[in-house]
């Protein structure tokens, strides 16, 4: 799985004869937002975060288009600068990076509450005593993004993704109907 590395460059530091003496409130608030988003939305994901002083690193970030602290990068790309980061932009940028992952491993069913086909698929798996991880795509936006990205690899971009989407032991199965066919072929 790919790691996501977030760096925030704060208005601080020393470089040669220059020293920044003014504390940046936007930098402190941005760091707090980043830490809270990571804790509340991405606690179990492979994400690292560090805050670095801007002045001793100005030349590293300038070549990527960053010049006005606070500057936030994800995997070396500038996603925001010059003001308090937008929570939604941050979360969406992280989700985009996290969708560049391999196929789901194990047995996974992407579903949503109240979906009759999802209920039928879970009942089929339960009847065969197949343990699975259920991921609700309405409650978990990262699960939804991962499901669409992974399913489109198999069904193509012109075919709509339906629910549920199922992988068994890392092998793409598809819908509830596809699961039923797969289980009949196995028995």
N, C-alpha and C positions, 0 to 999 in steps of 0.2 A: 504494500500500500504506500502511495506517495505521501510524504510528509509535507505539511504546510508550515512555512516559516514566516512569521510576521515580525517586522522591525518597525518601531516608531522612533523617528529622529526628533528629539526634543530641543527646544531653544535653550541650549546650555553648552558649557564647555570652554576650553582654551585651545588656541592654535597660534603658535608663535607669540607675538606680543599682544594678541587679542584675547579678551576674556568677556564672556557674556555675563552680565551682572543682574539682569532683569529676569525674574521668574515668569514663566508663561502659564497663565491659567488655562488656556486652551490645550496646552500640552498635558497638564495634569488631568483635565477632564477627559481628554481623548484616551489617555492610558487607563483611566478608570472604566470607560466604556468598553475598551478592548478586553480588559480582564473580566468584566461582567459578562460580555457576550461569550467569551470562551468558557466561562464557568457554567453559564445557564443553558447554552445551546450546543456546545461542542466539547463537553467534559471528557468524553471517551474517545475523542479523535486524536490522531497523531499531529498535533499542532504545537509549535514552539513559539514563544513570544519573548522579545527583548526590547528594552528601551535603550537607545544610544544617544549620546550627546551629538547635536548637529555640527557644532563648529569643528571638532577634530575629524569629522567625517564628511565635511561639505563636498569635497571633490568626488567621493564615492557616489553620493546621491545625485549630484548635479548632472552627471552624465546620463542619468536615468530620467531626467526631467524634474527632479525635486529640488526646490530652492527655498520654499517658505514653510518653516516649521509651524505646527507639527506636520511631519511628513510620515505617512504610513505606507509601507510596502508589504506586499504579499509575494513571496517567492521572487524577490528582486524587482517586482513591478510596482510602480507608484500607483496607489488607488485613491489617495486623498492627500491634500496638503492645504495649509493656510487657514485652517479653522477646525472646529470640533468635528470629529468624524461622525457621519450618519450611521447609526446602528444598523439600519436595513442594508445600506451599501456594504458595510463591513461583513455582515452575515451572508449576503448574496455572493460577495467576492470569495469568501471562504468556501461556501458550498460549491461554487464553480471549480475551485481548485480540488476539492475533495471528490468530485465526480470523475476525475481522471484516475479511476481505480480499476483494477481487474474485475472480472466477473465475481459475483457473490460466491463465497465458498460455503460449504455446508448446505443445509436445506433451509431455504428462505422463501417465505411467501409475503409478497407486497400486497397489501389489501387495505380496505377501509371499512369502518363500522357501518352496518346496515346493508352491505352489498350481498345479495343472495348468492352470487357466484363465488364470492370469497368464503361465505359460510359453508357452501357445498364442498369447496376445495379443502377447507380445514377438516371437515367431517371425513372426507376421503382419506386424508393423511392420518387422522386419528384412528380410523377403522383399520388401517394397515400398521398401526403403532409406529408410524414414522414421526420422529421428533423433528420439530422445525422451529425456526425463529420467525415470528410474525412482526412485520414492520408496517405500521399504519401510515400511509402516505398523506393523509390529511393532517394528522397531528405532527408528523415529523417531516418538514420540508426537505431535509437532506435525503431522507429515504426516498421521497418522491423523485428528486433530481437523479439519484443513483439508479432508481428503477427505470426511468425513461432513458437514461444514457445507455444502460446495459441492455435493455430490451430492444432498443433501436438497432443495436449491433446485429441482432438476429432477425428482426422482422423488416428492417429497412425504414427509411424516413417517410415513405408515402403511406405506410400502414399505421392506422391509429393503435395506440397502446390501450389495451383494455385491462380491467381488473378481474381477478388477481393476476399477478405475474409470479411465476414459480420457478425456482431452481432446486434441484435435488442433488445433493452431494456435488455441488458446483456445476452441474449440467443444466443448461437452460431447458425448461419444459414448456413454459408458456402459460396458457389460460387454464381455467378449471376443466374445460372440455379436453384440452391437451393432456392434462394430468390424468383424467379418467382413462384416456386411450393408453397413456404410458403405463399406468398401473395394470390394465388388462393385459398388455403385452408382456409384462414382467411375470404375471402369474400363470 
